[in-house]
Amino acid sequence: MKPLTMFSVFTMLFCMVFTVNSQQPFLVEPRSVSQLYGQSVVLECILNPNYKPSETGEKPIAVWFNSRTQLDVSTSKYTYVQDNPTQAVNTGDFSIEITNLDILEDSDSFYCEWRRFPENDVKSAIANVTVVVPPTSFSLTHNGQLLEIGDTATFKDTDEQSFKCTVLNSNPSAVITWTLDNQVITNSVTSAVTPGTVNTVTTISTLTHTFQQSDYMKKLNCNVFIHDKIETADVFTLIDVQFLTQTVTVINLSGDDSLAEKQTLELKCEASGNPEPSYSWYKSDVSLIEFKGSVLKKVVSISDEGSYRCEVNNIFGIYRSSNEVAITVGEVGVNTAAIVVPIIVILILAGIIVAVLYVKKLFCFKPSSTKPDEEYGPEIATSGTNNFGMNLEQMKNTTPMDYSDDANNKINNDHNDKEFIANSGKSDKSVKRPKHPLAQEYESVYHVQNDTNNAKKEELQELNYADLDLKDSTGAAHPQRNTAATIYSEVKPSVTV
C-alpha cells in the first residue's frame, strides 16, 4: 500500500468539508438579539449554494418571517444588508436590518427559509428580538406611603414593616434585590410581574421585615436590574428605628460609694433610645430638678448623702433604673500626710544645714592648743564656767561693752576683773581675769608668737586676751599686748574657708 501524500490528504479533507457543507442549507443562521427601543438590529441569514444544487443552475433565495407573517424586505423598516436583492441572490447573503425598533412590532421571533422551490423550503433557527424598554418610573413605598429617594422611614422597632419597590412598564421585567447597608436581604421578599402598557411589564418586589435597634439610620436599598443596556437603578431610604431600652442602669463613675465632703460625685444613667430620651434624677425619691442630662456630677456635702436613681422618657414611655446607688458622705478628716511630709522635709533640710555648718567649722577654724580648763585652773573648771572664764549666769548678767575706743576698753576690763575677783573670793594673782566674750573666736583664728621667734612658754601662758587691744590704726582687730613690746601677728587658718 502506497503512503498518503500531502495532496491526497488535502483532497480528502476538502471532499469531507464539501460533503458536510452540501448537506447544510445555511452557512449562517439568525441569532437572538436585544436592542434599545428606537435603535436597529441585524439578523443574519447566509445560504449554502451547494445544498441540493439545481440541474438548471438556479440559485436559492431566502424568505423572512416573524411569528405572525412573512416580511416585506422592500420597505424602510426591513432592508437587506446587501445593496439590492440581486446582489443578495448572487452572494447568498440574505441578512436583513430592522430599523427603528418598536416594542409592539419588533419585539418578536424571526426566522428565514432556504427556498429554491416552494416544496423545498427549509426553515432556519429562530431568533428572538428583544426591544429593551427602560421603565417609565421607579417607586418605593413604606406601609403604602410613597417615599422619595433618600427619605427617612420612621417606625418602632417592635413592629413589622412592609416596603414595596415598583418598576413600571419595562421590557424585559426587572430583577429586584434588597440590601441593608450593602448586606443582601433574602428572606421575606416576594416578587410579581404584571402586564404593562404596549408589550411592557411592571415588576413589584415586596419586603416584609422586622428591623432591630441596631438598624438605626442604616440605608435600605431597592436595587433594580433590567438589562445590560440600561443602567442599574438604586432606590433607597434611611431606616429611622425608634426605640427605648427598657433596661436602665445607674453607674457610679466616682469609683467609690463613700465620699468625703468636697469630693466629686459622678453618676451616669445608662440608657439608649430614639428619639433621644430625657433624663430625670432622684435622691431618696426626691426629684433633683437641677440635673437634666444622662450624667449627674457635683461636689458633695453631708446633705448629699442618700440613694440615687434615674428615669428615662421618650415617645415609648417612662422607664426607671433597675438599681439605686447609695452614697455616704463623711466629714473631711485631717490629712496626716499633708502635715507629716512637710515636717519631715523641714527636718531633713535642717539636718543638712547643721551638717554643712559643722563641716565648715571643722575644716575652716583651727582650735586653740590650750584646753580651757587647763588654762584657767581647776577652780574655774569646777565652778561651771565656760571657755570665756564666766559661768552662764554671769554671761547673762554681763552688760555688753562698747569697744569703740581704747579708754573705755581698759576701764571696763579693770572693772570686770575686780568684780570677778570679789565674786570668786580669790586673790588677784591666783585667779585669772575673765576674757572678753569674743576671745574664743580670736583664739581659734589667731596664733600668738613673739617677734623674736623665741617666745617663752610662760609668756604665752600668761597671755590673756583681756590684755589685748582689739583695734589697730586701720580699724582691723589685730591682737597686741599693751604692757609689753611683744608684737603678735595674724596667722591664717590652715584650711581655706
C-alpha positions in Angstrom: 0.0 0.0 0.0 1.3 3.4 -1.0 1.8 6.0 1.7 -0.5 9.1 1.6 0.8 12.2 0.1 0.1 15.7 1.3 -2.0 16.3 -1.8 -4.1 13.2 -1.2 -4.7 14.3 2.4 -5.8 17.8 1.4 -8.1 16.3 -1.2 -9.8 14.1 1.3 -10.3 16.9 3.7 -11.8 19.2 1.0 -14.2 16.4 0.0 -15.3 15.9 3.6 -15.9 19.6 4.1 -17.7 19.9 0.8 -19.8 16.9 1.6 -20.8 18.4 5.0 -21.5 21.8 3.6 -23.5 20.4 0.8 -25.8 18.8 3.4 -26.5 22.1 5.3 -28.9 24.7 3.7 -27.4 27.6 5.8 -23.9 28.8 6.3 -25.0 31.4 8.9 -28.4 31.4 10.7 -30.1 34.2 12.6 -29.4 34.5 16.3 -31.4 36.2 19.2 -30.5 39.8 19.9 -31.5 42.6 22.2 -31.5 46.3 21.5 -32.9 49.5 22.9 -36.2 50.9 21.8 -35.8 53.0 18.6 -32.4 51.5 17.7 -31.6 49.0 14.9 -30.6 45.3 14.8 -29.2 43.0 12.1 -30.4 39.4 11.6 -28.0 37.2 9.6 -29.1 34.6 7.1 -26.5 33.3 4.6 -27.5 30.4 2.3 -25.4 27.4 1.2 -25.3 27.5 -2.6 -24.2 23.8 -2.7 -27.2 22.5 -0.9 -29.4 20.5 -3.3 -28.0 22.0 -6.4 -30.3 22.6 -9.3 -29.8 20.9 -12.6 -30.7 24.2 -14.3 -28.2 26.1 -12.1 -30.9 28.1 -10.5 -29.7 29.7 -7.2 -31.7 29.5 -3.9 -33.3 32.5 -2.2 -34.2 33.4 1.4 -37.6 34.5 2.7 -38.1 36.1 6.1 -40.9 35.6 8.6 -41.8 36.7 12.1 -44.2 34.9 14.4 -47.1 36.4 12.5 -46.4 36.8 8.9 -43.9 37.0 6.0 -41.8 40.1 6.0 -41.7 42.5 3.1 -38.0 43.3 2.7 -38.5 46.1 0.4 -39.7 48.8 2.9 -37.8 51.2 5.0 -38.5 49.1 8.0 -36.8 45.9 6.8 -33.9 46.0 4.3 -31.2 43.7 3.0 -27.7 44.3 4.2 -26.6 43.9 0.7 -27.2 46.8 -1.6 -30.0 45.2 -3.6 -31.8 41.8 -3.9 -29.9 40.8 -7.0 -26.6 41.1 -5.1 -28.1 39.1 -2.2 -29.0 36.3 -4.6 -25.5 36.2 -6.2 -23.8 36.1 -2.8 -26.3 34.1 -0.9 -26.3 36.7 1.9 -29.9 37.5 2.8 -29.2 39.2 6.1 -31.6 42.0 7.0 -31.6 45.1 9.1 -34.6 46.1 11.3 -34.6 49.8 11.9 -36.4 52.0 14.4 -37.2 49.1 16.7 -40.7 49.2 18.1 -41.8 47.3 21.1 -45.2 46.5 19.6 -44.0 45.4 16.1 -40.4 44.2 16.5 -40.3 42.5 19.9 -40.9 39.1 18.3 -39.3 35.9 17.0 -37.8 35.8 13.5 -36.5 33.1 11.1 -35.6 32.8 7.4 -36.3 30.0 4.9 -34.0 28.5 2.3 -36.0 28.2 -0.8 -35.5 27.1 -4.4 -38.9 25.8 -5.0 -41.8 26.1 -2.6 -41.8 22.4 -1.9 -38.1 22.6 -1.0 -38.4 25.2 1.8 -36.1 24.7 4.8 -36.5 26.9 7.9 -33.6 28.4 9.8 -33.2 28.7 13.5 -35.5 31.1 15.3 -34.1 34.3 16.6 -35.8 36.4 19.3 -35.6 40.1 19.0 -36.0 41.8 22.4 -36.7 45.5 22.2 -35.4 46.9 25.5 -37.6 49.5 27.0 -36.5 51.5 30.1 -39.2 51.7 32.8 -41.3 54.8 32.9 -40.8 55.1 36.7 -39.4 53.6 39.9 -41.2 53.9 43.2 -40.7 52.9 46.8 -43.4 52.8 49.4 -43.4 52.2 53.1 -46.6 50.7 54.5 -48.4 52.1 51.5 -46.9 55.6 51.8 -44.8 56.8 48.9 -41.2 57.7 49.8 -39.0 60.0 47.8 -35.5 58.7 47.1 -33.4 59.4 50.2 -36.4 59.9 52.5 -36.4 58.6 56.1 -38.8 55.8 57.1 -39.7 56.1 60.8 -41.2 53.3 62.8 -41.0 51.4 66.0 -38.6 48.5 66.4 -41.2 46.2 67.6 -43.5 46.5 64.5 -43.2 44.5 61.3 -42.6 46.8 58.3 -43.6 46.5 54.6 -41.6 48.1 51.9 -42.6 47.8 48.2 -40.4 48.6 45.2 -42.2 49.0 41.9 -40.7 49.2 38.4 -43.3 50.4 36.0 -43.6 49.5 32.2 -40.2 48.0 31.3 -39.1 45.3 28.9 -37.8 42.9 29.9 -39.1 42.5 33.5 -36.8 43.9 36.3 -34.8 41.9 38.7 -35.0 43.5 42.2 -32.8 42.8 45.2 -32.9 44.4 48.7 -29.9 45.4 50.7 -29.4 47.0 54.1 -26.1 48.8 54.3 -24.9 46.6 51.4 -26.0 43.4 53.2 -28.4 41.4 51.0 -31.8 40.6 52.5 -33.1 37.3 51.0 -35.8 36.3 53.4 -39.3 37.8 53.5 -39.1 39.0 49.8 -41.8 38.3 47.2 -41.9 39.4 43.6 -44.7 39.8 41.0 -44.7 40.7 37.3 -47.9 42.2 35.8 -48.6 43.4 32.2 -47.7 47.0 31.5 -48.5 49.2 28.6 -47.6 48.3 25.0 -45.9 44.9 25.5 -44.1 46.1 28.7 -44.4 44.6 32.2 -44.5 46.0 35.7 -42.3 44.4 38.3 -43.2 44.6 42.0 -41.0 43.4 44.9 -42.2 43.4 48.5 -40.0 43.3 51.6 -41.7 42.3 54.9 -39.2 42.7 57.7 -38.9 43.5 61.4 -35.9 45.8 62.0 -33.7 45.9 65.1 -32.5 48.8 67.2 -29.0 48.3 65.6 -30.5 49.1 62.2 -31.0 52.7 63.2 -30.1 55.1 60.3 -29.0 52.3 58.0 -29.6 52.6 54.3 -32.2 50.3 52.8 -31.8 49.9 49.0 -34.1 48.6 46.3 -31.6 47.6 43.5 -33.2 47.3 40.0 -31.6 45.5 37.1 -33.4 45.3 33.8 -30.8 44.9 31.0 -27.1 45.5 30.3 -28.1 48.3 28.1 -30.0 50.1 30.9 -28.1 51.5 33.9 -29.0 49.8 37.2 -31.3 51.8 39.3 -30.9 52.4 43.0 -33.9 53.5 45.1 -33.2 53.8 48.8 -34.4 55.1 52.1 -32.9 55.6 55.5 -34.2 53.5 58.4 -35.2 55.5 61.4 -35.9 52.8 64.0 -37.5 54.3 67.1 -37.0 52.6 70.4 -36.3 52.9 74.1 -34.3 50.4 76.1 -36.3 49.0 79.0 -33.1 48.2 80.9 -31.9 51.4 82.6 -28.9 51.3 85.0 -27.2 53.9 87.2 -23.4 53.6 87.1 -21.1 55.2 89.7 -18.3 56.9 87.8 -16.8 58.2 91.1 -15.3 54.8 91.9 -16.5 54.7 95.5 -19.9 54.9 97.2 -18.3 56.5 100.3 -17.1 60.1 99.8 -15.8 62.8 101.9 -17.0 66.4 101.8 -15.9 68.4 98.9 -15.2 65.3 96.8 -16.9 64.9 93.4 -19.8 62.6 92.9 -20.4 61.5 89.3 -23.2 59.1 88.3 -24.3 58.1 84.8 -27.8 56.9 83.7 -27.1 54.1 81.2 -29.9 54.0 78.6 -30.4 54.4 74.9 -33.3 55.4 72.7 -34.6 57.1 69.6 -35.7 59.8 69.8 -33.1 60.8 72.4 -34.7 60.2 75.8 -34.9 62.8 78.5 -33.4 62.1 81.9 -34.6 62.7 85.5 -32.6 62.2 88.7 -33.9 61.4 92.2 -32.2 61.2 95.6 -34.1 59.2 98.1 -37.2 59.6 95.9 -36.8 63.4 95.9 -36.5 64.9 92.4 -33.3 66.7 91.6 -34.6 69.1 89.1 -31.3 70.8 88.6 -29.9 67.7 86.8 -31.4 67.0 83.3 -28.7 65.0 81.4 -27.6 61.5 81.5 -24.7 62.4 83.9 -25.1 63.8 87.4 -21.9 65.5 88.7 -21.5 67.6 91.8 -19.2 68.4 94.7 -20.8 66.7 97.7 -21.6 67.8 101.2 -23.2 66.0 104.1 -26.6 66.8 102.8 -25.9 64.9 99.5 -25.9 61.5 101.3 -28.7 59.2 100.1 -29.8 56.7 97.4 -29.7 57.9 93.8 -31.7 56.6 90.8 -32.7 57.9 87.4 -35.6 57.7 84.9 -35.6 58.0 81.1 -38.5 59.1 78.9 -39.4 59.3 75.2 -42.5 58.5 73.0 -42.4 54.9 74.1 -42.9 55.7 77.8 -41.0 56.1 81.0 -38.5 53.6 82.4 -37.0 53.7 85.8 -33.5 52.5 86.5 -33.3 48.9 87.8 -30.9 49.8 90.5 -30.1 52.6 93.0 -26.6 53.8 94.2 -26.4 54.5 97.9 -23.9 57.3 98.6 -22.5 58.1 102.0 -20.7 61.4 102.7 -18.3 61.8 105.7 -16.7 64.9 107.2 -13.3 65.9 105.9 -10.6 64.3 108.2 -7.1 65.5 108.9 -4.8 64.8 106.1 -1.9 63.3 108.0 0.3 63.1 105.0 -0.2 66.8 104.3 1.2 67.6 107.8 3.8 64.9 108.3 5.5 65.2 104.9 6.4 69.0 105.2 7.7 68.3 108.7 9.9 65.5 107.5 11.2 67.7 104.7 12.0 70.6 107.1 13.8 68.2 109.5 15.9 66.8 106.6 16.8 70.3 105.4 17.7 71.4 109.0 19.9 68.3 109.4 21.7 69.1 106.1 22.3 72.7 107.2 23.7 71.7 110.6 26.0 69.1 108.9 27.3 71.7 106.5 28.0 74.2 109.3 29.7 71.6 111.4 32.0 70.5 108.5 32.7 74.2 107.7 33.7 74.9 111.2 35.7 71.7 111.5 37.9 72.5 108.4 37.9 76.3 108.4 38.7 77.1 112.0 41.8 75.9 113.9 41.1 75.5 117.6 43.5 76.7 120.3 46.1 74.1 121.5 45.4 75.0 125.2 42.4 73.5 126.8 40.2 76.0 128.5 40.0 74.0 131.7 43.8 73.8 131.9 44.2 77.5 131.1 42.0 78.7 133.9 42.8 76.1 136.5 40.7 73.7 138.5 38.9 76.4 140.3 37.3 77.7 137.2 36.7 74.3 135.7 34.8 73.1 138.8 32.8 76.3 139.1 30.8 75.6 135.9 32.4 78.3 133.9 32.8 78.1 130.1 35.7 78.8 127.9 35.2 82.5 128.4 36.1 82.1 132.2 32.4 83.0 133.0 29.6 80.9 134.0 26.4 81.1 132.1 24.5 83.1 134.7 27.3 85.7 134.7 27.3 86.0 131.0 23.6 86.7 131.1 24.0 89.4 133.6 27.0 91.0 131.9 26.2 94.2 130.2 27.5 94.4 126.6 30.6 96.6 126.4 31.3 99.2 123.9 34.8 98.7 122.4 34.6 101.7 120.2 37.7 103.3 121.8 40.7 102.0 123.9 40.0 104.0 127.0 36.6 102.5 127.5 38.0 99.1 126.9 40.6 99.5 129.6 38.2 100.8 132.2 35.6 98.1 131.5 38.3 95.4 131.7 39.5 96.6 135.1 36.0 96.8 136.4 35.2 93.3 135.3 38.4 92.0 136.8 37.7 93.4 140.2 34.1 92.2 140.1 35.2 88.7 139.2 37.8 88.5 142.0 35.3 89.7 144.5 32.7 87.2 143.5 35.2 84.3 143.5 36.9 85.1 146.8 40.4 84.7 145.3 43.4 87.0 145.2 44.4 88.9 142.1 47.4 86.7 141.4 45.6 83.3 141.9 42.6 84.0 139.7 42.5 84.6 136.0 40.7 87.6 134.9 37.7 86.9 132.6 38.3 87.0 128.9 36.4 89.1 126.5 33.3 87.2 125.2 35.0 87.2 121.7 38.2 85.6 123.0 37.3 82.1 121.9 36.8 83.1 118.3 40.1 85.0 118.2 41.9 82.2 119.9 40.7 79.9 117.1 41.7 82.3 114.3 45.0 83.8 115.7 48.2 82.1 116.8 50.4 84.1 119.1 54.1 84.4 118.6 57.0 86.6 119.8 58.5 88.9 117.2 61.9 87.4 118.1 60.5 83.9 117.3 61.8 82.7 120.7 58.9 83.4 123.0 58.9 81.6 126.2 56.2 79.2 127.1 55.4 81.1 130.3 54.9 84.3 128.3 52.4 82.6 126.1 50.6 81.0 129.0 50.4 84.4 130.7 48.9 86.0 127.7 45.3 86.9 128.3 43.0 88.3 125.7 41.9 91.0 128.2 45.4 92.5 127.8 45.0 92.8 124.0 43.7 95.7 122.1 41.0 94.8 119.5 41.8 97.6 117.1 44.9 98.9 115.3 45.3 102.1 113.4 43.5 100.6 110.4 40.4 99.6 112.4 41.2 95.9 112.0 41.1 93.6 115.0 44.8 92.6 115.5 45.8 91.4 119.0 48.6 93.5 120.6 49.8 93.4 124.3 49.5 96.8 125.9 52.2 96.3 128.6 54.9 94.6 126.6 56.9 95.2 123.5 56.0 91.8 122.0 54.0 92.1 118.8 51.5 89.4 117.8 50.7 88.8 114.2 47.7 87.2 112.4 48.1 83.7 111.2 45.7 82.4 108.5 43.8 79.2 109.1 45.3 76.1 107.8 42.2 75.3 105.7 40.7 77.8 103.3 37.3 78.9 104.3 
